[in-house]
């Protein structure tokens, strides 16, 4: 079933007699959803004010369309969302609503925050078929419940997004990447040094075949100065070089998980304390990529591997992004599970929205 307006969406949810498998572009088939497919195709930019750095857009609008409109005005989404369809075996058109539902946040999170931090308003349909609006079209302090933040990362289990509003940032005219020749297990200390420096780092990770990578963005003269200072700061950790022409490709590969595309195995995503990254990597084995200064570990393991057992003990959570032999999301502690159940009972009392998605 495909809906192209908020009214159609509300009617479809109200009249549903069984579970609904909510989807946008279908590029993030994470979890074990069942039921009738409900494709949200509510598309189009309803408001874009470059001078106010705000945009309001239908949830079914392709991410590529949103980014193209922003690029034409020299602006961007602050949180640098990735395209995961290729690595998850689900190529297609990622939608902006799917980005919000999964709280997809790329390398620039270390500087600009996550997707939910840029989200200033939402419209969605709850499990009763009621249309709910929260937030607005301008940046302001929130009064009452901040449902926009709640919807980001809820994977369509609390409501079906119809419209989202963002605060934006100007695009940086220039970027450069300092590359340090280090193995993954030794990278976190160098990345922490870079992030703790005064040089306004906008990305810090580790990419197979490249090494530890640290990005700076801005005006050309500033970028050159900061890159040189960072290269000096990181020189004690390993051989360094500054990459400018290929800098964009490095971060696109990390953002979209390109080194893992076409490879078999289970793909896990671990959000951990950066200081624990080296020990966790050693226990995991497998092929890894690091983002967020070591706070995000992507690891490709043989099929049937349990990354949670291998990585233990660790502080954080692990998500099975591709694979079928383990619980997809980290089991919640009892108090958190009770809160989650209460929220679902309130927003989706019939339990029809993406049941099984977050198990």
Protein Blocks (a to p, Z undefined) as FASTA:
>chain_A
ZZfbfklmmmmmmmpcbdcdddfkopacgcjdedjddddfbecjfbdcfknopacddfkl
cfklmmmmmmmnopacfklpadfklmnopacdddfklmmmnopacfklmmnopfklmpgb
dcdddfkopacdeddfbdcddehjdfklmmnonlopnbccfbdcdddddddfbdcddddd
ddfklmmmmmmmmmmpcnopabdcddehibpcdddeddfklmmmmmmmmmmmmmmnoccd
ddfklmmmmmmmmmnommmgopacddddddddfklmmmmmmmngpadddeehhpaccddd
dehiafklmmpccedddddfbdjkbcfbacddfklmmmmmmmmmmmmmnopgoghklZZ
